Amino acid sequence: MFKRRYLSDILSLCDFLFIQEHWLTDGQLDSLNEVSDVHYATAVSGFGDSEVLEGRPYSGCAIF
């Protein structure tokens, strides 16, 4: 996946990375820890898996 490779490339240049508006659901947050073997990610979602999304919802934040 292009986005995963892009994140991995950015992480190779820094110790910490802060991301906002990642648009991941609660069920997808664990996939952030698969991006790098060196970094640990913690994140929150702006909406849950069971919510019906209408319009343009707010997203969430992640810290690597």
Number of C-alpha atoms within 10 A of each C-alpha: 5 7 9 14 12 11 14 16 13 13 17 12 9 9 10 13 14 10 11 14 13 16 17 22 18 16 10 11 18 14 11 19 15 12 20 17 8 10 18 13 18 13 19 18 21 15 17 13 12 8 8 7 10 6 5 6 11 12 15 19 16 18 15 19
